[in-house]
Amino acid sequence: MANNLSSPIPEKTIERLSEYRRTLLKCHAGGITHIFSHVLAGMHGITAVQVRRDLMLIGFSSDTKKGYDVKVLIDFIDGILYSEQPMSVAVIGMGHLGQAVTRYFNDKGLKLRITAAFDIDEEKVGRRIDGVPCYHINEFEKQVEELDISIVIVSLPTSVASSLVLPIINAGIKGVLNFTSAPLNFPQGIVVENYDITTLLEKVAYFVKVADN
Amino acid sequence: MANNLSSPIPEKTIERLSEYRRTLLKCHAGGITHIFSHVLAGMHGITAVQVRRDLMLIGFSSDTKKGYDVKVLIDFIDGILYSEQPMSVAVIGMGHLGQAVTRYFNDKGLKLRITAAFDIDEEKVGRRIDGVPCYHINEFEKQVEELDISIVIVSLPTSVASSLVLPIINAGIKGVLNFTSAPLNFPQGIVVENYDITTLLEKVAYFVKVADN
């Protein structure tokens, strides 16, 4: 993460809490009321020690005889991850990636919701796509204010992404998830996650290569 | 990464090398022959010390008066990241995400190429999508062998992803990039990167929340 803000909880722990939460939601939906740390760990391919360390770090303690209470743990993690006020998210760029992300998130019952999309394509502007209204990018600042959007997902072609830095700053956006392959630099105070998916594939390929040698 | 194979180079360094490489390619295309560590660092929102440390770790040294030779550094990073034989990649699930990923990668001039796609949708099977032939998932093992595919990208609905674990193992796949929200567990020896994009958004939201308090 580019602007590394001070946080009591490390980034990697936040990622795992988000993953535990999704697994716990599935368990809860399936009628499972309690879960042991080693079971939760096994479902994520990590050690029970790691799970216990993460939960200790957020101050969660539990009766270890029956394992963790699934519902109580979900609510506890919610309290760590989410604000009391739900945050609104906008997608900039409704190509394949933008549409995949929108459908994906809004199906998941998260406390974050994608409430607006922006594009320049006349086929998209003025329509609802997967339930989300798509506005022209010229309306960005106006709609961010009206809809109280605090986070944007940038899923535009890389070549045009940098032209969005100023509008994003001017609109008062607080967090940016950037999927283009151009790292976007914002002033201190705006949280940025630059995530080029190419990097993930190159990483897998590297570790395959190392394993082969 | 679930199956953490021993590697002389940490995961985070591999990620940054992949990112430096893309930036250097753009510089090279723009006629820039040399670049200083602090310039490269600035383009990624990190410190020059970090860049120098990463390059020292891979054994790259350079005449510091003119900065790094861009072309030489690209070739050096290529030697670290890639095998001599290019690796073939297949996408399983050609919905919005699968198509976005395919178009995205094959436009980028990477040494990795997506050479096949798999789906069950009759509208897609038997066609070429963005230049990549789409096969029925029933043909998975056969095509993996014929096309010498070593890595798969899983971009299916989460609910069906786990049914792919056995076919992936049986086909001899060596690396998996999993975009579904179900962590997939493979035996030791198969490199797995489970990357639910929801996690990224939840992480941004958490750091926005922490910054607000």
Contacts between the chains, C-beta under 8 A, distances in Angstrom:
chain1	res1	chain2	res2	distance
A	1	B	203	7.5
A	1	B	207	6.8
A	2	B	44	7.9
A	2	B	45	3.8
A	2	B	46	7.6
A	3	B	45	7.5
A	5	B	207	5.4
A	5	B	210	6.2
A	5	B	211	5.1
A	6	B	210	7.9
A	7	B	206	7.7
A	7	B	207	6.5
A	7	B	210	4.9
A	8	B	210	8.0
A	9	B	206	7.9
A	11	B	203	6.5
A	14	B	202	7.4
A	14	B	203	5.2
A	14	B	206	5.2
A	14	B	207	7.9
A	15	B	199	5.1
A	15	B	203	6.0
A	18	B	196	7.8
A	18	B	198	6.8
A	18	B	199	4.5
A	18	B	202	4.1
A	18	B	203	6.8
A	19	B	183	7.0
A	19	B	194	8.0
A	19	B	196	6.8
A	19	B	199	6.1
A	22	B	181	5.6
A	22	B	196	7.3
A	22	B	198	7.1
A	23	B	183	7.7
A	42	B	185	7.8
A	43	B	183	6.5
A	44	B	2	7.9
A	44	B	183	5.1
A	45	B	2	3.8
A	45	B	3	7.5
A	45	B	183	6.1
A	45	B	185	5.0
A	45	B	192	7.4
A	45	B	194	7.7
A	46	B	2	7.6
A	80	B	206	7.6
A	81	B	202	5.8
A	81	B	205	7.1
A	81	B	206	5.4
A	81	B	209	8.0
A	82	B	205	7.1
A	82	B	209	7.2
A	83	B	205	7.7
A	83	B	209	4.8
A	83	B	212	7.4
A	87	B	205	5.6
A	87	B	208	7.0
A	87	B	209	7.9
A	89	B	201	6.9
A	95	B	100	6.8
A	96	B	96	4.8
A	96	B	97	7.4
A	96	B	99	4.8
A	96	B	100	3.5
A	96	B	103	6.8
A	97	B	96	7.4
A	97	B	97	7.2
A	97	B	100	3.8
A	97	B	101	8.0
A	97	B	104	7.3
A	99	B	96	4.8
A	100	B	95	6.8
A	100	B	96	3.6
A	100	B	97	3.8
A	100	B	100	5.7
A	101	B	97	8.0
A	101	B	197	6.4
A	103	B	96	6.9
A	104	B	97	7.3
A	104	B	197	6.9
A	104	B	198	7.3
A	105	B	198	6.4
A	105	B	201	6.8
A	108	B	181	7.2
A	108	B	198	6.2
A	110	B	198	6.7
A	110	B	201	7.9
A	110	B	202	7.4
A	112	B	201	6.1
A	112	B	202	7.0
A	112	B	205	5.5
A	150	B	208	6.2
A	151	B	201	7.3
A	151	B	204	5.9
A	151	B	205	6.3
A	151	B	208	6.4
A	153	B	201	7.1
A	174	B	208	4.6
A	174	B	211	6.9
A	174	B	212	7.2
A	175	B	204	4.3
A	175	B	205	6.5
A	175	B	207	6.8
A	175	B	208	4.1
A	176	B	204	7.2
A	177	B	200	5.6
A	177	B	201	5.7
A	177	B	204	5.1
A	181	B	22	5.5
A	181	B	108	7.3
A	183	B	19	7.0
A	183	B	23	7.7
A	183	B	43	6.5
A	183	B	44	5.2
A	183	B	45	6.1
A	185	B	42	7.8
A	185	B	45	5.0
A	189	B	211	6.8
A	191	B	204	5.6
A	191	B	207	4.3
A	191	B	208	5.2
A	191	B	211	6.3
A	192	B	45	7.4
A	193	B	200	5.6
A	193	B	203	6.4
A	193	B	204	5.1
A	194	B	19	8.0
A	194	B	45	7.6
A	195	B	200	5.7
A	196	B	18	7.8
A	196	B	19	6.8
A	196	B	22	7.3
A	197	B	101	6.4
A	197	B	104	6.9
A	198	B	18	6.8
A	198	B	22	7.1
A	198	B	104	7.3
A	198	B	105	6.4
A	198	B	108	6.2
A	198	B	110	6.6
A	199	B	15	5.1
A	199	B	18	4.5
A	199	B	19	6.1
A	200	B	177	5.6
A	200	B	193	5.7
A	200	B	195	5.7
A	201	B	89	6.9
A	201	B	105	6.8
A	201	B	110	7.9
A	201	B	112	6.1
A	201	B	151	7.3
A	201	B	153	7.0
A	201	B	177	5.6
A	202	B	14	7.4
A	202	B	18	4.1
A	202	B	81	5.8
A	202	B	110	7.4
A	202	B	112	7.0
A	203	B	1	7.6
A	203	B	11	6.5
A	203	B	14	5.2
A	203	B	15	6.0
A	203	B	18	6.8
A	203	B	193	6.4
A	204	B	151	5.9
A	204	B	175	4.2
A	204	B	176	7.2
A	204	B	177	5.1
A	204	B	191	5.6
A	204	B	193	5.1
A	205	B	81	7.1
A	205	B	82	7.1
A	205	B	83	7.7
A	205	B	87	5.5
A	205	B	112	5.5
A	205	B	151	6.2
A	205	B	175	6.5
A	206	B	7	7.7
A	206	B	9	7.9
A	206	B	14	5.2
A	206	B	80	7.6
A	206	B	81	5.4
A	207	B	1	6.8
A	207	B	5	5.5
A	207	B	7	6.5
A	207	B	14	7.9
A	207	B	175	6.8
A	207	B	191	4.3
A	208	B	87	7.0
A	208	B	150	6.2
A	208	B	151	6.4
A	208	B	174	4.6
A	208	B	175	4.0
A	208	B	191	5.3
A	209	B	81	8.0
A	209	B	82	7.2
A	209	B	83	4.8
A	209	B	87	7.9
A	210	B	5	6.2
A	210	B	6	7.9
A	210	B	7	4.9
A	210	B	8	8.0
A	211	B	5	5.1
A	211	B	174	6.9
A	211	B	189	6.8
A	211	B	191	6.3
A	212	B	83	7.4
A	212	B	174	7.3
